[in-house]
Amino acid sequence: MSSTPVASMLLVLTASFIGSFGAVLLKAGASRLGLGLRQLVCNYRLGLGVALFLLSSYFFVLGVRRGELSVLYPLVSLSYVWTMIWSRLFFAEPITRGKLWGLLLILLGITLISLGAHR
């Protein structure tokens, strides 16, 4: 494989976005989780979070079929960016200087990998 189609990148980015919502729903479900199997099975937030992770995996698989894994897999790390935004919005979690530096490094890494893929 010599290049990665834009369609593959978009599919992996979609997977990243959907997966970030899956993480938010897992946290929301976990905060309401009690002891016992019934609590686990009847927790719709947990179920929806798992379903979104499965849907995310589906889009990821579609994306990597025709692209370079070494280019596409780093795009999955954008889910950290989305998750930080959702964590702030839904759980009022702070965005610290260290988190911002981490996000900057993630974006820089993705950019460098992307530039290297087009040489």
A tleap script that builds the chain and sets N, CA, C and O, in Angstrom:
source leaprc.protein.ff14SB
mol = sequence {
  NMET SER SER THR PRO VAL ALA SER MET LEU
  LEU VAL LEU THR ALA SER PHE ILE GLY SER
  PHE GLY ALA VAL LEU LEU LYS ALA GLY ALA
  SER ARG LEU GLY LEU GLY LEU ARG GLN LEU
  VAL CYS ASN TYR ARG LEU GLY LEU GLY VAL
  ALA LEU PHE LEU LEU SER SER TYR PHE PHE
  VAL LEU GLY VAL ARG ARG GLY GLU LEU SER
  VAL LEU TYR PRO LEU VAL SER LEU SER TYR
  VAL TRP THR MET ILE TRP SER ARG LEU PHE
  PHE ALA GLU PRO ILE THR ARG GLY LYS LEU
  TRP GLY LEU LEU LEU ILE LEU LEU GLY ILE
  THR LEU ILE SER LEU GLY ALA HIE CARG
}
set mol.1.N position { 0.828 -1.177 0.000 }
set mol.1.CA position { 0.000 0.000 0.000 }
set mol.1.C position { 0.872 1.240 0.000 }
set mol.1.O position { 1.735 1.386 0.866 }
set mol.2.N position { 0.671 2.109 -0.926 }
set mol.2.CA position { 1.546 3.265 -1.017 }
set mol.2.C position { 0.908 4.536 -0.459 }
set mol.2.O position { 1.625 5.481 -0.129 }
set mol.3.N position { -0.391 4.582 -0.347 }
set mol.3.CA position { -1.025 5.774 0.200 }
set mol.3.C position { -2.302 5.396 0.927 }
set mol.3.O position { -2.828 4.294 0.766 }
set mol.4.N position { -2.779 6.313 1.712 }
set mol.4.CA position { -3.992 6.098 2.486 }
set mol.4.C position { -5.084 7.006 1.947 }
set mol.4.O position { -4.929 8.227 1.951 }
set mol.5.N position { -6.184 6.431 1.484 }
set mol.5.CA position { -7.272 7.249 0.947 }
set mol.5.C position { -7.891 8.146 2.019 }
set mol.5.O position { -7.938 7.785 3.195 }
set mol.6.N position { -8.356 9.299 1.605 }
set mol.6.CA position { -9.023 10.228 2.518 }
set mol.6.C position { -10.261 9.571 3.123 }
set mol.6.O position { -10.583 9.809 4.287 }
set mol.7.N position { -10.949 8.754 2.349 }
set mol.7.CA position { -12.138 8.063 2.858 }
set mol.7.C position { -11.784 7.184 4.059 }
set mol.7.O position { -12.552 7.102 5.018 }
set mol.8.N position { -10.634 6.533 4.007 }
set mol.8.CA position { -10.192 5.710 5.133 }
set mol.8.C position { -9.919 6.573 6.356 }
set mol.8.O position { -10.256 6.202 7.481 }
set mol.9.N position { -9.309 7.719 6.124 }
set mol.9.CA position { -9.046 8.638 7.242 }
set mol.9.C position { -10.345 9.124 7.866 }
set mol.9.O position { -10.460 9.199 9.090 }
set mol.10.N position { -11.317 9.453 7.034 }
set mol.10.CA position { -12.602 9.918 7.550 }
set mol.10.C position { -13.321 8.833 8.344 }
set mol.10.O position { -13.958 9.122 9.357 }
set mol.11.N position { -13.222 7.596 7.891 }
set mol.11.CA position { -13.843 6.490 8.630 }
set mol.11.C position { -13.188 6.317 9.998 }
set mol.11.O position { -13.878 6.103 10.994 }
set mol.12.N position { -11.867 6.407 10.047 }
set mol.12.CA position { -11.167 6.259 11.323 }
set mol.12.C position { -11.455 7.455 12.236 }
set mol.12.O position { -11.595 7.285 13.447 }
set mol.13.N position { -11.543 8.647 11.676 }
set mol.13.CA position { -11.912 9.819 12.478 }
set mol.13.C position { -13.327 9.687 13.030 }
set mol.13.O position { -13.589 10.074 14.169 }
set mol.14.N position { -14.235 9.145 12.230 }
set mol.14.CA position { -15.595 8.886 12.694 }
set mol.14.C position { -15.580 7.881 13.837 }
set mol.14.O position { -16.294 8.038 14.827 }
set mol.15.N position { -14.767 6.860 13.690 }
set mol.15.CA position { -14.636 5.859 14.758 }
set mol.15.C position { -14.125 6.506 16.041 }
set mol.15.O position { -14.602 6.192 17.132 }
set mol.16.N position { -13.172 7.392 15.911 }
set mol.16.CA position { -12.616 8.096 17.056 }
set mol.16.C position { -13.679 8.936 17.758 }
set mol.16.O position { -13.766 8.935 18.986 }
set mol.17.N position { -14.471 9.639 16.991 }
set mol.17.CA position { -15.520 10.501 17.528 }
set mol.17.C position { -16.589 9.675 18.250 }
set mol.17.O position { -16.979 10.003 19.370 }
set mol.18.N position { -17.051 8.624 17.618 }
set mol.18.CA position { -18.071 7.765 18.221 }
set mol.18.C position { -17.527 7.093 19.483 }
set mol.18.O position { -18.224 7.009 20.494 }
set mol.19.N position { -16.289 6.620 19.421 }
set mol.19.CA position { -15.679 5.969 20.575 }
set mol.19.C position { -15.557 6.891 21.774 }
set mol.19.O position { -15.661 6.443 22.916 }
set mol.20.N position { -15.337 8.177 21.525 }
set mol.20.CA position { -15.239 9.122 22.641 }
set mol.20.C position { -16.570 9.245 23.370 }
set mol.20.O position { -16.586 9.395 24.592 }
set mol.21.N position { -17.672 9.186 22.659 }
set mol.21.CA position { -18.982 9.191 23.311 }
set mol.21.C position { -19.215 7.894 24.068 }
set mol.21.O position { -19.873 7.880 25.108 }
set mol.22.N position { -18.671 6.806 23.539 }
set mol.22.CA position { -18.758 5.531 24.254 }
set mol.22.C position { -18.089 5.622 25.614 }
set mol.22.O position { -18.615 5.114 26.604 }
set mol.23.N position { -16.937 6.265 25.665 }
set mol.23.CA position { -16.217 6.420 26.931 }
set mol.23.C position { -17.024 7.263 27.919 }
set mol.23.O position { -17.074 6.951 29.109 }
set mol.24.N position { -17.650 8.324 27.426 }
set mol.24.CA position { -18.468 9.185 28.285 }
set mol.24.C position { -19.644 8.399 28.860 }
set mol.24.O position { -19.953 8.514 30.046 }
set mol.25.N position { -20.290 7.609 28.023 }
set mol.25.CA position { -21.425 6.830 28.505 }
set mol.25.C position { -20.994 5.738 29.480 }
set mol.25.O position { -21.729 5.427 30.418 }
set mol.26.N position { -19.823 5.157 29.275 }
set mol.26.CA position { -19.330 4.174 30.237 }
set mol.26.C position { -19.098 4.826 31.603 }
set mol.26.O position { -19.423 4.238 32.634 }
set mol.27.N position { -18.543 6.024 31.610 }
set mol.27.CA position { -18.335 6.729 32.877 }
set mol.27.C position { -19.676 7.078 33.523 }
set mol.27.O position { -19.858 6.893 34.726 }
set mol.28.N position { -20.604 7.579 32.725 }
set mol.28.CA position { -21.924 7.921 33.261 }
set mol.28.C position { -22.621 6.682 33.822 }
set mol.28.O position { -23.264 6.746 34.870 }
set mol.29.N position { -22.493 5.574 33.131 }
set mol.29.CA position { -23.094 4.330 33.622 }
set mol.29.C position { -22.389 3.807 34.853 }
set mol.29.O position { -23.038 3.303 35.769 }
set mol.30.N position { -21.089 3.917 34.892 }
set mol.30.CA position { -20.318 3.425 36.036 }
set mol.30.C position { -20.645 4.212 37.299 }
set mol.30.O position { -20.623 3.657 38.397 }
set mol.31.N position { -20.948 5.497 37.154 }
set mol.31.CA position { -21.264 6.308 38.333 }
set mol.31.C position { -22.603 5.920 38.944 }
set mol.31.O position { -22.880 6.261 40.094 }
set mol.32.N position { -23.436 5.211 38.190 }
set mol.32.CA position { -24.746 4.770 38.683 }
set mol.32.C position { -24.789 3.260 38.930 }
set mol.32.O position { -25.851 2.675 39.140 }
set mol.33.N position { -23.637 2.666 38.901 }
set mol.33.CA position { -23.561 1.213 39.012 }
set mol.33.C position { -23.625 0.772 40.470 }
set mol.33.O position { -22.899 1.276 41.327 }
set mol.34.N position { -24.499 -0.165 40.721 }
set mol.34.CA position { -24.602 -0.751 42.056 }
set mol.34.C position { -24.100 -2.172 42.030 }
set mol.34.O position { -23.623 -2.661 41.007 }
set mol.35.N position { -24.211 -2.821 43.154 }
set mol.35.CA position { -23.800 -4.219 43.238 }
set mol.35.C position { -24.891 -5.113 42.671 }
set mol.35.O position { -26.078 -4.815 42.801 }
set mol.36.N position { -24.497 -6.175 42.063 }
set mol.36.CA position { -25.447 -7.147 41.544 }
set mol.36.C position { -25.530 -7.137 40.030 }
set mol.36.O position { -25.292 -6.126 39.369 }
set mol.37.N position { -25.873 -8.292 39.514 }
set mol.37.CA position { -25.974 -8.487 38.063 }
set mol.37.C position { -27.102 -7.645 37.468 }
set mol.37.O position { -26.968 -7.115 36.365 }
set mol.38.N position { -28.194 -7.525 38.185 }
set mol.38.CA position { -29.340 -6.750 37.681 }
set mol.38.C position { -28.937 -5.290 37.458 }
set mol.38.O position { -29.333 -4.686 36.461 }
set mol.39.N position { -28.166 -4.731 38.362 }
set mol.39.CA position { -27.700 -3.345 38.217 }
set mol.39.C position { -26.851 -3.173 36.958 }
set mol.39.O position { -26.910 -2.145 36.283 }
set mol.40.N position { -26.072 -4.190 36.666 }
set mol.40.CA position { -25.206 -4.143 35.492 }
set mol.40.C position { -26.015 -4.272 34.205 }
set mol.40.O position { -25.803 -3.518 33.256 }
set mol.41.N position { -26.929 -5.215 34.177 }
set mol.41.CA position { -27.696 -5.498 32.965 }
set mol.41.C position { -28.701 -4.393 32.653 }
set mol.41.O position { -28.956 -4.103 31.484 }
set mol.42.N position { -29.261 -3.787 33.665 }
set mol.42.CA position { -30.296 -2.767 33.455 }
set mol.42.C position { -29.733 -1.349 33.320 }
set mol.42.O position { -30.499 -0.388 33.249 }
set mol.43.N position { -28.452 -1.216 33.285 }
set mol.43.CA position { -27.820 0.104 33.184 }
set mol.43.C position { -27.699 0.472 31.705 }
set mol.43.O position { -26.762 0.057 31.023 }
set mol.44.N position { -28.658 1.254 31.225 }
set mol.44.CA position { -28.689 1.558 29.791 }
set mol.44.C position { -27.493 2.400 29.350 }
set mol.44.O position { -27.089 2.330 28.189 }
set mol.45.N position { -26.923 3.194 30.255 }
set mol.45.CA position { -25.763 4.000 29.877 }
set mol.45.C position { -24.564 3.097 29.567 }
set mol.45.O position { -23.845 3.306 28.590 }
set mol.46.N position { -24.371 2.105 30.411 }
set mol.46.CA position { -23.284 1.152 30.142 }
set mol.46.C position { -23.522 0.419 28.830 }
set mol.46.O position { -22.606 0.263 28.022 }
set mol.47.N position { -24.743 -0.026 28.623 }
set mol.47.CA position { -25.072 -0.746 27.388 }
set mol.47.C position { -24.870 0.109 26.157 }
set mol.47.O position { -24.339 -0.359 25.150 }
set mol.48.N position { -25.288 1.354 26.231 }
set mol.48.CA position { -25.114 2.257 25.095 }
set mol.48.C position { -23.637 2.571 24.871 }
set mol.48.O position { -23.194 2.685 23.728 }
set mol.49.N position { -22.873 2.710 25.957 }
set mol.49.CA position { -21.433 2.944 25.826 }
set mol.49.C position { -20.747 1.788 25.116 }
set mol.49.O position { -19.917 2.002 24.233 }
set mol.50.N position { -21.092 0.559 25.500 }
set mol.50.CA position { -20.526 -0.624 24.844 }
set mol.50.C position { -20.948 -0.668 23.375 }
set mol.50.O position { -20.142 -0.980 22.498 }
set mol.51.N position { -22.215 -0.351 23.118 }
set mol.51.CA position { -22.702 -0.351 21.730 }
set mol.51.C position { -21.945 0.675 20.880 }
set mol.51.O position { -21.614 0.407 19.725 }
set mol.52.N position { -21.676 1.838 21.453 }
set mol.52.CA position { -20.925 2.842 20.691 }
set mol.52.C position { -19.484 2.403 20.439 }
set mol.52.O position { -18.923 2.693 19.383 }
set mol.53.N position { -18.885 1.706 21.403 }
set mol.53.CA position { -17.541 1.181 21.156 }
set mol.53.C position { -17.557 0.139 20.041 }
set mol.53.O position { -16.642 0.098 19.219 }
set mol.54.N position { -18.586 -0.699 20.008 }
set mol.54.CA position { -18.701 -1.672 18.918 }
set mol.54.C position { -18.898 -0.974 17.572 }
set mol.54.O position { -18.283 -1.353 16.574 }
set mol.55.N position { -19.752 0.041 17.549 }
set mol.55.CA position { -19.965 0.806 16.318 }
set mol.55.C position { -18.673 1.497 15.892 }
set mol.55.O position { -18.342 1.536 14.707 }
set mol.56.N position { -17.959 2.032 16.850 }
set mol.56.CA position { -16.668 2.660 16.583 }
set mol.56.C position { -15.703 1.659 15.955 }
set mol.56.O position { -14.995 1.986 15.003 }
set mol.57.N position { -15.677 0.455 16.482 }
set mol.57.CA position { -14.800 -0.590 15.944 }
set mol.57.C position { -15.168 -0.938 14.507 }
set mol.57.O position { -14.292 -1.212 13.687 }
set mol.58.N position { -16.455 -0.927 14.205 }
set mol.58.CA position { -16.916 -1.213 12.853 }
set mol.58.C position { -16.350 -0.177 11.868 }
set mol.58.O position { -15.812 -0.534 10.820 }
set mol.59.N position { -16.479 1.105 12.219 }
set mol.59.CA position { -15.948 2.159 11.350 }
set mol.59.C position { -14.425 2.061 11.233 }
set mol.59.O position { -13.860 2.305 10.167 }
set mol.60.N position { -13.774 1.707 12.329 }
set mol.60.CA position { -12.317 1.559 12.296 }
set mol.60.C position { -11.906 0.453 11.321 }
set mol.60.O position { -10.990 0.631 10.519 }
set mol.61.N position { -12.581 -0.669 11.399 }
set mol.61.CA position { -12.262 -1.795 10.506 }
set mol.61.C position { -12.482 -1.400 9.046 }
set mol.61.O position { -11.671 -1.726 8.179 }
set mol.62.N position { -13.576 -0.701 8.783 }
set mol.62.CA position { -13.818 -0.234 7.411 }
set mol.62.C position { -12.703 0.693 6.944 }
set mol.62.O position { -12.290 0.642 5.785 }
set mol.63.N position { -12.220 1.535 7.842 }
set mol.63.CA position { -11.177 2.486 7.485 }
set mol.63.C position { -9.833 1.839 7.213 }
set mol.63.O position { -9.137 2.225 6.274 }
set mol.64.N position { -9.458 0.856 8.026 }
set mol.64.CA position { -8.121 0.276 7.867 }
set mol.64.C position { -8.032 -0.728 6.724 }
set mol.64.O position { -6.939 -1.173 6.373 }
set mol.65.N position { -9.165 -1.085 6.147 }
set mol.65.CA position { -9.134 -2.048 5.035 }
set mol.65.C position { -8.257 -1.586 3.888 }
set mol.65.O position { -7.537 -2.390 3.296 }
set mol.66.N position { -8.307 -0.305 3.568 }
set mol.66.CA position { -7.623 0.180 2.367 }
set mol.66.C position { -6.524 1.198 2.651 }
set mol.66.O position { -5.958 1.780 1.725 }
set mol.67.N position { -6.227 1.410 3.910 }
set mol.67.CA position { -5.220 2.415 4.228 }
set mol.67.C position { -4.054 1.824 4.988 }
set mol.67.O position { -4.062 0.651 5.362 }
set mol.68.N position { -3.059 2.648 5.206 }
set mol.68.CA position { -1.881 2.240 5.954 }
set mol.68.C position { -2.180 2.332 7.453 }
set mol.68.O position { -2.551 3.392 7.958 }
set mol.69.N position { -2.017 1.237 8.135 }
set mol.69.CA position { -2.295 1.202 9.565 }
set mol.69.C position { -1.401 2.174 10.325 }
set mol.69.O position { -1.829 2.783 11.305 }
set mol.70.N position { -0.168 2.318 9.873 }
set mol.70.CA position { 0.768 3.219 10.553 }
set mol.70.C position { 0.342 4.684 10.436 }
set mol.70.O position { 0.777 5.519 11.229 }
set mol.71.N position { -0.493 4.995 9.468 }
set mol.71.CA position { -1.029 6.351 9.315 }
set mol.71.C position { -2.373 6.476 10.035 }
set mol.71.O position { -2.642 7.483 10.691 }
set mol.72.N position { -3.204 5.455 9.909 }
set mol.72.CA position { -4.562 5.524 10.436 }
set mol.72.C position { -4.649 5.343 11.953 }
set mol.72.O position { -5.441 6.013 12.615 }
set mol.73.N position { -3.849 4.454 12.493 }
set mol.73.CA position { -3.994 4.174 13.925 }
set mol.73.C position { -3.715 5.390 14.794 }
set mol.73.O position { -4.416 5.580 15.788 }
set mol.74.N position { -2.738 6.217 14.477 }
set mol.74.CA position { -2.551 7.425 15.293 }
set mol.74.C position { -3.768 8.358 15.296 }
set mol.74.O position { -3.953 9.124 16.242 }
set mol.75.N position { -4.591 8.302 14.254 }
set mol.75.CA position { -5.801 9.123 14.232 }
set mol.75.C position { -6.771 8.735 15.343 }
set mol.75.O position { -7.575 9.555 15.788 }
set mol.76.N position { -6.694 7.500 15.783 }
set mol.76.CA position { -7.546 7.042 16.881 }
set mol.76.C position { -7.264 7.859 18.140 }
set mol.76.O position { -8.153 8.053 18.968 }
set mol.77.N position { -6.031 8.335 18.283 }
set mol.77.CA position { -5.684 9.114 19.476 }
set mol.77.C position { -6.460 10.428 19.554 }
set mol.77.O position { -6.476 11.070 20.604 }
set mol.78.N position { -7.098 10.831 18.468 }
set mol.78.CA position { -7.947 12.019 18.535 }
set mol.78.C position { -9.138 11.795 19.457 }
set mol.78.O position { -9.771 12.756 19.895 }
set mol.79.N position { -9.446 10.549 19.753 }
set mol.79.CA position { -10.524 10.288 20.712 }
set mol.79.C position { -10.191 10.899 22.070 }
set mol.79.O position { -11.098 11.260 22.821 }
set mol.80.N position { -8.895 11.019 22.399 }
set mol.80.CA position { -8.509 11.675 23.650 }
set mol.80.C position { -8.906 13.148 23.634 }
set mol.80.O position { -9.321 13.700 24.653 }
set mol.81.N position { -8.776 13.765 22.489 }
set mol.81.CA position { -9.154 15.171 22.360 }
set mol.81.C position { -10.658 15.312 22.568 }
set mol.81.O position { -11.111 16.137 23.361 }
set mol.82.N position { -11.428 14.497 21.845 }
set mol.82.CA position { -12.883 14.546 21.987 }
set mol.82.C position { -13.298 14.235 23.419 }
set mol.82.O position { -14.152 14.919 23.984 }
set mol.83.N position { -12.698 13.208 24.006 }
set mol.83.CA position { -13.082 12.794 25.356 }
set mol.83.C position { -12.808 13.898 26.367 }
set mol.83.O position { -13.588 14.085 27.302 }
set mol.84.N position { -11.723 14.626 26.197 }
set mol.84.CA position { -11.444 15.728 27.118 }
set mol.84.C position { -12.514 16.814 27.000 }
set mol.84.O position { -12.941 17.380 28.006 }
set mol.85.N position { -12.934 17.094 25.806 }
set mol.85.CA position { -13.991 18.096 25.604 }
set mol.85.C position { -15.289 17.627 26.252 }
set mol.85.O position { -15.931 18.386 26.977 }
set mol.86.N position { -15.677 16.377 25.993 }
set mol.86.CA position { -16.931 15.849 26.563 }
set mol.86.C position { -16.836 15.770 28.092 }
set mol.86.O position { -17.818 16.028 28.788 }
set mol.87.N position { -15.664 15.418 28.609 }
set mol.87.CA position { -15.493 15.334 30.062 }
set mol.87.C position { -15.704 16.696 30.712 }
set mol.87.O position { -16.282 16.803 31.794 }
set mol.88.N position { -15.235 17.714 30.045 }
set mol.88.CA position { -15.434 19.079 30.550 }
set mol.88.C position { -16.914 19.457 30.498 }
set mol.88.O position { -17.456 20.002 31.460 }
set mol.89.N position { -17.565 19.165 29.366 }
set mol.89.CA position { -18.965 19.543 29.187 }
set mol.89.C position { -19.922 18.749 30.074 }
set mol.89.O position { -20.823 19.324 30.685 }
set mol.90.N position { -19.730 17.422 30.146 }
set mol.90.CA position { -20.701 16.574 30.831 }
set mol.90.C position { -20.386 16.311 32.304 }
set mol.90.O position { -21.294 16.061 33.096 }
set mol.91.N position { -19.103 16.365 32.674 }
set mol.91.CA position { -18.718 16.026 34.045 }
set mol.91.C position { -18.004 17.174 34.766 }
set mol.91.O position { -17.577 17.018 35.910 }
set mol.92.N position { -17.875 18.314 34.107 }
set mol.92.CA position { -17.204 19.491 34.671 }
set mol.92.C position { -15.780 19.176 35.134 }
set mol.92.O position { -15.302 19.740 36.118 }
set mol.93.N position { -15.110 18.274 34.420 }
set mol.93.CA position { -13.721 17.956 34.746 }
set mol.93.C position { -12.822 19.091 34.263 }
set mol.93.O position { -13.044 19.648 33.187 }
set mol.94.N position { -11.815 19.431 35.050 }
set mol.94.CA position { -10.942 20.545 34.656 }
set mol.94.C position { -10.031 20.177 33.483 }
set mol.94.O position { -9.614 19.029 33.325 }
set mol.95.N position { -9.743 21.178 32.682 }
set mol.95.CA position { -8.737 21.020 31.625 }
set mol.95.C position { -7.495 21.754 32.130 }
set mol.95.O position { -7.442 22.984 32.148 }
set mol.96.N position { -6.522 20.983 32.530 }
set mol.96.CA position { -5.312 21.542 33.133 }
set mol.96.C position { -4.267 21.861 32.069 }
set mol.96.O position { -4.397 21.472 30.909 }
set mol.97.N position { -3.250 22.564 32.485 }
set mol.97.CA position { -2.142 22.891 31.580 }
set mol.97.C position { -1.478 21.602 31.073 }
set mol.97.O position { -1.134 21.498 29.896 }
set mol.98.N position { -1.305 20.634 31.961 }
set mol.98.CA position { -0.694 19.365 31.554 }
set mol.98.C position { -1.525 18.635 30.508 }
set mol.98.O position { -0.978 18.051 29.573 }
set mol.99.N position { -2.836 18.667 30.663 }
set mol.99.CA position { -3.713 18.035 29.672 }
set mol.99.C position { -3.616 18.743 28.331 }
set mol.99.O position { -3.595 18.103 27.280 }
set mol.100.N position { -3.558 20.067 28.375 }
set mol.100.CA position { -3.429 20.817 27.127 }
set mol.100.C position { -2.105 20.523 26.425 }
set mol.100.O position { -2.067 20.401 25.201 }
set mol.101.N position { -1.036 20.411 27.182 }
set mol.101.CA position { 0.257 20.041 26.588 }
set mol.101.C position { 0.182 18.648 25.969 }
set mol.101.O position { 0.702 18.409 24.879 }
set mol.102.N position { -0.470 17.740 26.678 }
set mol.102.CA position { -0.626 16.389 26.140 }
set mol.102.C position { -1.390 16.387 24.831 }
set mol.102.O position { -1.010 15.694 23.887 }
set mol.103.N position { -2.473 17.164 24.770 }
set mol.103.CA position { -3.250 17.260 23.532 }
set mol.103.C position { -2.432 17.876 22.407 }
set mol.103.O position { -2.511 17.441 21.258 }
set mol.104.N position { -1.657 18.881 22.743 }
set mol.104.CA position { -0.793 19.510 21.739 }
set mol.104.C position { 0.203 18.498 21.176 }
set mol.104.O position { 0.442 18.466 19.969 }
set mol.105.N position { 0.774 17.684 22.035 }
set mol.105.CA position { 1.720 16.661 21.571 }
set mol.105.C position { 1.028 15.602 20.714 }
set mol.105.O position { 1.595 15.132 19.728 }
set mol.106.N position { -0.189 15.227 21.087 }
set mol.106.CA position { -0.948 14.276 20.273 }
set mol.106.C position { -1.175 14.857 18.878 }
set mol.106.O position { -0.934 14.182 17.877 }
set mol.107.N position { -1.635 16.096 18.808 }
set mol.107.CA position { -1.896 16.731 17.511 }
set mol.107.C position { -0.620 16.896 16.698 }
set mol.107.O position { -0.628 16.709 15.482 }
set mol.108.N position { 0.472 17.244 17.363 }
set mol.108.CA position { 1.758 17.361 16.673 }
set mol.108.C position { 2.197 16.011 16.120 }
set mol.108.O position { 2.665 15.927 14.985 }
set mol.109.N position { 2.050 14.969 16.906 }
set mol.109.CA position { 2.420 13.627 16.455 }
set mol.109.C position { 1.601 13.177 15.258 }
set mol.109.O position { 2.142 12.617 14.304 }
set mol.110.N position { 0.313 13.418 15.306 }
set mol.110.CA position { -0.555 13.050 14.176 }
set mol.110.C position { -0.145 13.824 12.928 }
set mol.110.O position { -0.104 13.267 11.831 }
set mol.111.N position { 0.155 15.096 13.097 }
set mol.111.CA position { 0.579 15.913 11.958 }
set mol.111.C position { 1.872 15.382 11.348 }
set mol.111.O position { 1.981 15.251 10.129 }
set mol.112.N position { 2.847 15.080 12.196 }
set mol.112.CA position { 4.129 14.576 11.690 }
set mol.112.C position { 3.973 13.233 10.986 }
set mol.112.O position { 4.596 13.000 9.950 }
set mol.113.N position { 3.154 12.358 11.535 }
set mol.113.CA position { 2.922 11.061 10.896 }
set mol.113.C position { 2.232 11.259 9.564 }
set mol.113.O position { 2.566 10.596 8.581 }
set mol.114.N position { 1.275 12.164 9.526 }
set mol.114.CA position { 0.568 12.441 8.288 }
set mol.114.C position { 1.503 13.008 7.223 }
set mol.114.O position { 1.425 12.619 6.058 }
set mol.115.N position { 2.381 13.920 7.614 }
set mol.115.CA position { 3.341 14.480 6.664 }
set mol.115.C position { 4.297 13.420 6.156 }
set mol.115.O position { 4.653 13.420 4.977 }
set mol.116.N position { 4.714 12.526 7.021 }
set mol.116.CA position { 5.622 11.449 6.629 }
set mol.116.C position { 4.974 10.459 5.694 }
set mol.116.O position { 5.661 9.807 4.909 }
set mol.117.N position { 3.659 10.335 5.763 }
set mol.117.CA position { 2.946 9.394 4.906 }
set mol.117.C position { 2.858 9.881 3.462 }
set mol.117.O position { 2.628 9.079 2.557 }
set mol.118.N position { 3.033 11.158 3.236 }
set mol.118.CA position { 2.884 11.721 1.900 }
set mol.118.C position { 4.201 11.944 1.186 }
set mol.118.O position { 4.245 12.642 0.173 }
set mol.119.N position { 5.266 11.365 1.694 }
set mol.119.CA position { 6.583 11.542 1.058 }
set mol.119.C position { 6.888 10.404 0.137 }
set mol.119.O position { 7.949 10.380 -0.486 }
savepdb mol mol.pdb
quit
